Amino acid sequence: MSRTNPSVAPFFANLAAIATPFGTTVAPGARVAAYVRATPKSDDPDFVRENRVASINEGLKRCREGMNDIVYVLPGHTETHSSSGDIWPDKKAGSVVVGLGRPGSTNAPRVTLSHTGASMALDVDDLVVTGLDIRSATAAVTGAVVVTGDGCVIEGCKIALTGALGANPAIAVTGAADFRLAHNHIVANSTDPIVEITGATTTDMEIVYNFLRQAQGTSGGAGISVASTAGISGLIAHNVLKTATGTAAGGILTVGANAAPTVGVFQNFAGDNAAGSGALEPAVMTLA
C-alpha cells in the first residue's frame, strides 16, 4: 500500500492548512479556529495561548459554518467522554479537526469513549477528522463512530475499540453520500462488522487503504459489510483485513446483492488464519 504515490496520497497530506515547506499555513477563506490542549504548557507561543481551548468541542464552537475552519489538536491532549451522547454536540459543517502527532504514539491527541452511549457522530456535512487516536475499552458501546453527514472524511486515524462491542459495529455509515474512510488503522472487538454500510443514500463512498483487524477471538464479525440495498454506490479498494478464525468463508468483506452492481471492490487482502498470508477478498472475477 503506497503512502507516497501522489494518486493515493492521504487526504490530509494535500491540505495546505497542515504543512508546507515553509511551515503551517491556512487555506484561503479558512482560519485556525482554535488550538486544543486540556493541560496548558507554560512555553506555548502567544498565538497558541491566545486561542487555546480545553476540548475539541470547544474548538468546534468557534468554527464558521461551511468555511473549512481548522481545529488543531495539540500533542499530549487527551479527553475522556464518560457520559452518553454526541461527544461533539457543537460541531459545524465543513470544519476540519486535525490531530498533530502520529496516532498510536504516546503523545498523540487521544479521544476516549468510556460510556456505552458515547458517540463520535459525524452528523453534519463535510466534517473532516484526521490524525486522532480514538479509543475505547468499554463494552457494548452502541454507536462509537456514526456517519450520517454527506461529504465527511475520516483519514489517518487510529481507532481502537477493544471492549467487547457485541453486535455493534465500530463504524456505522448510514445514508451518508461521498464518505471517505482512508489510511486508518482500525481495531474492533465485535460480532458485528467493523465497518457497516447501510442506507440507499450512501452513494459514491470511498473505503480505501485501511488496515482493519477484528479482535474478537472467535466468530468475529466481518471487516466491511455493505447492506443489500439498491442505491448504495462507491469503491472499496486496497484494504487489508484480519478477522478471527472461524469467520464464515466469504464473510470477511461482504456486499449485498442489490448493492453489488454499483459498488466496486478491488484488491482487498484478507485472512482469518494466524499462520497464513492473506488472500484476495473477494476472489478474482472470471472474465467472459
C-alpha positions in Angstrom: 0.0 0.0 0.0 1.9 3.0 -1.2 2.0 6.1 1.0 4.0 8.2 -1.5 2.3 7.7 -4.8 0.5 11.1 -5.4 -2.5 9.4 -6.8 -3.2 7.7 -3.5 -1.7 10.3 -1.1 -3.6 10.7 2.1 -6.2 13.5 2.1 -4.5 15.3 4.9 -1.2 15.4 3.1 -2.9 17.6 0.5 -4.3 20.2 2.9 -2.3 23.4 2.6 -3.6 24.2 6.1 -1.5 21.4 7.6 2.0 21.6 6.2 4.2 23.3 3.6 7.9 23.5 3.3 7.7 26.9 5.0 5.6 25.9 8.0 1.9 25.8 8.8 -0.4 27.9 6.8 -4.2 28.3 6.4 -6.1 27.7 3.1 -7.6 30.9 1.6 -11.0 31.6 3.2 -10.4 29.4 6.3 -8.9 30.2 9.6 -7.5 28.4 12.6 -10.5 28.4 15.0 -8.6 27.0 18.0 -5.7 25.0 19.4 -6.8 22.3 21.7 -4.9 21.1 24.8 -6.5 20.4 28.1 -3.3 21.0 30.1 -1.7 24.3 29.2 2.1 24.4 28.6 4.0 27.3 30.1 6.2 27.6 27.0 3.3 27.6 24.4 3.8 30.5 22.0 1.5 33.5 22.3 -0.6 32.6 19.2 -1.4 29.2 20.9 -2.1 30.6 24.3 -4.4 33.3 23.0 -6.5 30.8 21.0 -6.3 27.7 23.2 -9.3 25.7 24.4 -9.6 22.6 26.6 -11.7 20.4 24.4 -12.3 19.6 20.7 -15.9 20.6 21.1 -14.9 24.0 22.4 -12.8 24.4 19.3 -15.6 23.4 17.0 -17.9 26.0 18.6 -15.5 28.6 17.2 -15.7 27.4 13.6 -17.8 29.1 11.0 -20.4 27.0 9.1 -19.1 25.7 5.8 -15.7 27.6 5.8 -13.3 24.7 6.4 -12.0 26.3 9.6 -9.4 24.2 11.4 -9.2 22.9 14.9 -5.7 21.8 15.7 -5.5 19.2 18.5 -2.0 19.5 20.0 0.3 16.7 21.0 -0.4 15.4 24.5 -4.1 16.4 24.5 -6.4 13.8 26.0 -10.1 13.9 26.6 -12.4 11.2 28.1 -16.2 11.1 27.4 -17.9 9.3 30.3 -21.5 10.2 29.6 -24.0 9.2 26.9 -24.4 11.2 23.7 -22.6 13.0 21.0 -19.1 13.9 22.1 -19.0 17.0 19.8 -22.5 18.5 20.0 -21.4 21.9 18.8 -19.7 20.9 15.6 -20.2 22.9 12.4 -20.5 21.7 8.9 -17.2 22.0 6.9 -15.0 22.0 10.0 -11.6 20.3 9.9 -10.2 18.5 13.1 -6.5 17.9 12.8 -4.6 15.9 15.4 -0.9 16.8 15.5 1.1 13.7 16.1 1.3 10.1 14.9 -1.9 8.3 16.0 -0.8 5.4 18.3 2.2 7.2 19.7 2.2 8.1 23.4 1.8 11.8 22.9 -0.8 11.5 20.1 -4.0 13.5 20.7 -6.4 10.9 22.2 -10.2 10.8 22.5 -11.5 8.0 24.8 -15.1 6.8 24.9 -15.7 5.4 28.3 -19.5 5.2 28.3 -21.7 2.7 26.4 -23.6 5.6 24.8 -20.8 8.0 24.0 -20.6 8.5 20.2 -18.4 10.4 17.8 -21.2 11.4 15.5 -20.4 12.9 12.1 -23.9 14.2 11.5 -23.1 17.4 9.8 -21.9 17.7 6.2 -18.2 17.9 5.1 -16.6 17.3 8.5 -13.0 16.1 8.3 -11.3 14.2 11.1 -7.7 13.3 10.7 -4.7 12.4 12.9 -6.7 11.5 16.0 -6.2 8.5 18.3 -9.7 7.3 19.1 -10.0 4.6 21.9 -12.5 2.7 24.0 -12.1 -0.3 26.3 -15.8 0.0 27.3 -18.0 -3.0 26.4 -21.2 -2.7 24.3 -20.6 0.9 23.0 -23.6 1.2 20.8 -22.5 4.0 18.4 -18.8 4.5 18.7 -18.4 6.2 15.3 -21.6 7.0 13.3 -21.6 8.8 10.0 -24.8 10.3 8.6 -23.5 13.7 7.2 -22.6 14.0 3.5 -19.0 14.6 2.4 -17.4 13.6 5.7 -13.8 12.2 5.9 -12.1 10.0 8.5 -8.5 9.7 7.5 -5.1 8.9 9.0 -6.6 8.0 12.4 -6.1 5.1 14.9 -9.4 3.7 16.0 -9.0 1.0 18.7 -12.2 -0.3 20.3 -11.1 -3.2 22.4 -14.1 -3.5 24.7 -16.5 -6.2 23.6 -18.9 -4.3 21.4 -21.2 -7.3 20.9 -23.5 -6.8 17.9 -22.5 -3.2 17.4 -20.2 -2.0 14.5 -17.2 0.1 15.2 -18.1 2.5 12.4 -21.7 2.7 11.1 -22.2 4.7 7.9 -25.9 5.3 7.2 -27.2 7.4 4.3 -24.0 9.4 4.0 -23.1 10.5 0.5 -19.5 10.9 -0.6 -18.0 9.5 2.6 -14.2 8.8 2.7 -12.6 6.4 5.0 -8.9 6.1 4.2 -5.4 5.3 5.6 -6.8 4.4 9.0 -5.7 1.7 11.4 -8.9 0.2 12.9 -9.1 -2.5 15.6 -12.5 -3.6 17.0 -13.8 -6.4 19.2 -17.3 -7.2 17.8 -19.5 -9.9 16.5 -20.8 -7.3 14.0 -18.8 -5.9 11.0 -16.1 -3.4 11.9 -17.4 -1.1 9.2 -21.1 -1.4 8.3 -22.6 0.5 5.3 -26.3 0.9 5.1 -28.9 3.3 3.6 -29.8 3.9 0.0 -28.3 7.4 0.0 -24.8 6.2 0.9 -23.5 7.0 -2.5 -20.0 7.4 -4.0 -18.3 6.3 -0.8 -14.5 5.6 -0.7 -13.3 2.9 1.7 -9.6 2.7 0.7 -6.1 1.9 2.1 -7.2 0.9 5.6 -5.9 -1.7 7.9 -8.7 -3.4 9.8 -8.3 -6.1 12.5 -11.1 -8.0 14.2 -10.1 -8.6 17.8 -13.0 -10.9 18.6 -11.4 -14.2 19.4 -13.8 -16.5 17.6 -16.8 -15.8 15.4 -15.9 -12.2 15.0 -17.8 -10.0 12.6 -16.7 -9.2 9.0 -14.2 -6.4 8.3 -16.5 -4.5 5.9 -20.2 -5.2 5.2 -22.4 -3.4 2.7 -26.1 -3.9 3.0 -28.1 -5.4 0.2 -29.7 -2.1 -0.6 -30.1 -0.7 -4.1 -28.6 2.8 -4.4 -25.5 2.2 -2.3 -22.5 3.0 -4.5 -18.8 3.6 -4.3 -15.4 1.9 -4.1 -13.9 -0.5 -1.6 -10.2 -1.0 -2.5 -6.7 -1.7 -1.2 -7.7 -2.5 2.3 -6.1 -5.2 4.5 -8.5 -7.1 6.7 -7.8 -9.6 9.5 -10.7 -11.4 11.1 -10.9 -14.1 13.7 -10.5 -17.8 13.0 -14.0 -19.2 12.5 -15.4 -16.3 10.4 -17.5 -17.8 7.7 -15.8 -18.2 4.3 -16.6 -15.1 2.2 -17.7 -13.2 5.3 -14.6 -11.0 5.6 -15.8 -8.5 3.1 -19.5 -8.7 2.0 -21.5 -6.7 -0.4 -25.2 -7.4 -0.6 -26.6 -8.5 -4.0 -28.7 -5.3 -4.6 -25.7 -3.0 -3.9 -23.2 -5.1 -5.8 -23.9 -3.6 -9.3 -22.8 -0.1 -8.1 -20.1 -0.9 -5.5 -16.6 -1.6 -6.9 -14.4 -4.0 -4.9 -10.8 -4.2 -5.9 -7.5 -5.5 -4.5 -8.5 -6.1 -0.9 -6.5 -8.6 1.0 -8.0 -10.6 3.9 -7.3 -13.5 6.1 -8.7 -15.4 9.1 -5.7 -17.7 9.8 -3.0 -16.5 12.2 -0.3 -18.6 10.4 -1.2 -17.8 6.8 -0.8 -14.9 4.5 -4.0 -13.0 3.3 -5.7 -13.6 0.0 -7.7 -11.5 -2.3 -11.2 -11.0 -1.0 -13.5 -11.4 -2.8 -11.7 -13.8 -5.2 -10.6 -12.6 -8.7 -13.5 -12.2 -11.1 -13.9 -14.5 -14.1 -14.0 -12.7 -17.4 -16.4 -14.0 -20.0 
